[in-house]
Each structure stands twice: as structure tokens, then as C-alpha cells.
Amino acid sequence: MQSVEESTTPLPARYLKPEDLVELFDLPSVETVYQWRRKRTGPPGFRVGRHLRYDPAEVARWVAAQGRQVA
């Protein structure tokens, strides 16, 4: 399994929106991202005013941790 750093599609250098996670992980909808946040199962996010954002480095760490949990 490739890590996010090794993938052919690198993460952007900017903070990610929930819509970016939907596209990145091919999720059914943005509601999935919000459910992850409510259940505390997804990557850690933070609020900028009323907007939810994700640090690409934190997303990469979360993905790596998911791979370790499965193995």
C-alpha cells in the first residue's frame, strides 16, 4: 500500500476543505466527512470561523495510521 507521500496525486500545500477530502478519498458525500468528525473517526480538523479545514500533514498521518490499524 502506498503512503500519501508516495501517491501519484500529492496533497495540496494549502489547508483542505471537506470537499477536498470527498474528492481525495472518493467518498459518497461531504456528509461522510462531517459524520467522521462527529464520531471522531476521521482526520483531525479545525475551524476557521464557521469553516472546517484540515491540515494536509494531519490527513497524511491519519491515512498512515489507518494502514497500520488494518495490518
Residue pairs with C-beta under 8 A, 6 or more apart in sequence:
1 67
3 60
3 63
3 64
3 67
4 11
4 59
4 60
4 63
4 64
5 60
9 24
11 24
11 56
11 59
11 60
12 20
12 56
13 56
14 56
15 48
15 53
15 54
15 55
15 56
16 24
16 53
16 54
16 55
16 56
16 59
17 51
17 52
17 53
17 54
18 30
18 33
18 34
18 45
18 52
18 54
19 30
20 54
21 27
21 33
21 42
21 43
21 54
21 59
22 29
22 30
22 32
22 33
24 59
27 33
33 42
33 52
34 52
36 42
36 43
37 45
37 52
42 62
43 54
43 58
43 59
43 61
43 62
43 63
44 54
44 55
44 58
44 62
45 52
45 53
45 54
46 52
46 53
46 54
46 55
47 53
